[in-house]
Amino acid sequence: MPPRPQSVHARPRRAAVGVLLAALLAGCGVPGMEPAPRASDAASSPGPAADGVRYGGGDDGVVAPDLADVRAPATASADGSIPVSGAGVGVAGEGDVRVDVYYDPACPWCRTLELQEGVALRALVADGGVTLVHRPLAFLDARWGGTYSTRAVNALAHVADADPERYPDLLEALLVQQPEAGEAEGLDDDRIAAIAAEVGVDPAVVSRFTDATTTPYRVALDDGGTEDRAAAARTFAPWVAAATHRAGLDLPEVTVPTVLVDGQPVGDWTEPGVLVTAVRDALAERAAGT
């Protein structure tokens, strides 16, 4: 049997972003399978300081923000997720079977999940009774030393905020047109914008993908203290950092992708039909009142 990839384990909430992300990386794998190829097996690769993209600008020892303290997309829930149901993006159907998917846009196995199960999952949502809960994360920037995951999730957040009905289309397109595993810079900003335009995102929303503001943050110092700093970051980068941190707190172990059906992990989703069968079984149990 192939070796298990690294996993995400819960960490104290005030852990530093750089330290936590190194632990969260999970190798972009699934239990019992080889992780996808990558440029390096290093635990983390610090990015350039003040990169103008990530929360903390790529600084070392950045303390993760809390979701309650950052601006979130209008359709996001308090737990950092974006639900999609028959009632639309940002709405969790009452009494629905809940399918949570934790993903990183740069993760090759997340692309595999989309190609294998995406159409079927969206059909189940459209039929009613199922809410697909997206949990976009940026694990792989720390592993590959780039900013692509943050830039992609920031773009998705803009769409979820201001053109939400196009959010599922953009997510699908970004996963299908994913760069090669291990490419630190991934798709450039122009390509992300072009993909968004191709799926019909409002041009005014696309134009905001690269907006950045000076954002305060805190770093943990070697002497045990902290220091307040500020650096330019993309609009939703603080939310991206907070949601990524939250993923390591919500579950004792998570890989990307992680799939849950009504809170129960579907560890063998790579087998065709297993995930859809799990959802249909949950629907049947719900209908039977069990």
Protein Blocks (a to p, Z undefined) as FASTA:
>chain_A
ZZdddddddddfkbcfklmmmmmnnnopaehiacdddfbfcfbdcddehkllaghilpah
iacddfklpccdfkbcfkopacddfkbghiacehiacddddddfklmklmmmmmmmmmmm
mmmmmngoiacddddddfklmmnopaklmmmmmmmmmmmmmmmmlmmmmmmmmmmmpcce
hianlpafklmmmmmmmnopafklmmmmmgccddddddddfkopacdddddddfklmmmm
mmmmmmmmmpmbdcdddddeehiacfklmpghklmmmmmmmmmmmmnoZZ
